[in-house]
Amino acid sequence: MQHRLIWFRDDLRIDDNAAVTAALTGEPEARVSAVFLTADAEWAGFGYGRNRLYYTECLLRALSQRLAEHGISLQVVRLSTYAAQVQWLIAYCQNEHVTDLYLNQEYQVNERQRDIALSSALTATHVHQFLDRLVLQPGQVLTGEGRYYAVFTPFKRRWIETLKHEHCGPYALPKTQRARVEASDWEPLAASSESDLSDFAMTEADAHHCVEEFIEHRLLNYNSHRNNPAIPGTSRLSPYLARGLLSPRQCIKAAERALNKPIWDFPDNAFAWVNELIWREFYHHLLVGFPRLSKGRAFKPETEAVAWRNQADEIQAWEEGRTGIPIVDAGMRELRATGWMHNRVRMIVAQFLTKNLLVDWRIGERHFMRYLIDSDLAANNGGWQWSASTGTDAAPYFRVFNPVSQSEAHDAEAAYIGHWIPELLDLPAKKRHAPWLTQIPKGYSPPIVDLKTSRQRAIDTYKDLSQ
């Protein structure tokens, strides 16, 4: 009798899961098991924080219940390294006579090397790997010279043209006759989170509700509203895509059903959201095309020579939301409180750290990895390197966000600032963007840096790289 093992990673759902669908297709008498393996020491080295681990724990509990309904028991095994994962799987497959191992691909360099080593070692077990985290396979969207794209816009054009000729699911879950089993138990990955994660979906059903709610109420206004952090203008689906509670296929197909047309025919306001999904694909493809991105290296090698200041007191003030720049402090406080931050504000706080404070982007990247519930190497690295002007398609080094101008443009009534910085609520809304120009309220900090002179310092520092 066949014994099929599903290895879950960041794909914590049953619906539209390529590996799950394949494992449950055919051979109704086959034994099907499931496992999730940690790599605690390596994950700590990557900077994974309690928010990510606790959220993963919550999703695993929900996944375990759903699998049990289909007669599948989920084991969660605590291990320290990727090498330990490989050894555990080799031993389990031998001892339990596993005939087939099903897994969905991951694209970071360490994970890819681990999966290659595992496939080579499992001589008696067939390893089936599937495209699942992305819509199109890395290596499928290449330049005319067969290279990975390093610029987003031509990547997007080729991605859309390729998609027109592909069938992209979603995958239907086969009906099974397996008797329900009891959900298993395990030692929690994290007993608690650092932030309040209660606003985020913890089950597949809740995540699907979030997709439908966004598409019904906000998709057609996405481009108009997405940059205002004071209103619910974004999708807030990133945590579910990062942990695999949703697939990008499900998101795209739900939108296409609602608008009754393919994504390339969407109106501009709605396509702006699709554009963000394509950015997500772009950053993951880059991990495969340029493995150094997984190793903490800059995409532009010459920027490794930037003379970062890395002042400890300024870094701490930034992390704690005490810079004296209201939009920056509001974003950093939102991050600590909720494990999430509005995307426009992510760009503002990242540019402030890397440009105005001249702090190495890797320090900011790691802080985000610690707190973000949607922490994901590809998107996090891509965003930070864009802001720091060290990455592909990056903002030119001389383009430095003015956080006050950004605040005035995108939070005109200072509602977002007022929510996260109550010390400023006694000021008129228009005065909250730059309180040092009038009178700084008691309890709030003066700016830790002059925006004009620090901007010029950054420009001069980057300019020196080409001389």
Secondary structure, 3 states (H helix, E strand, C coil): CCEEEEEECCCCCCCCCHHHHHHCCCCCCCEEEEEEECCHHHHHHHCCCHHHHHHHHHHHHHHHHHHHHCCCCEEEECCCCHHHHHHHHHHHHHHCCCCEEEEECCCCHHHHHHHHHHHHHCCCCEEEEECCCCCCCCCCCECCCCCECCCHHHHHHHHHHHHCCCCCCCCCCCCCCCCCCCCCCCCCCCCCCCCCCCCCCCCHHHHHHHHHHHHHHCHHHHHHHCCCCCCCCCCCCHHHHHCCCCCHHHHHHHHHHHHCCCHHHCCHHHHHHHHHHHHHHHHHHHHHHCHHHHHCCCCCHHHHHCCCCCCHHHHHHHHHCCCCCHHHHHHHHHHHHHCCCCHHHHHHHHHHHHHHCCCCHHHHHHHHHHHCCCCCHHHHHHHHHHHHCCCCCCCCCCCCCCHHHHHHHHCCCCHHHHHHCHHHCCCCHHHCCCHHHCCCCCCCCCCCCCHHHHHHHHHHHHHHHHC
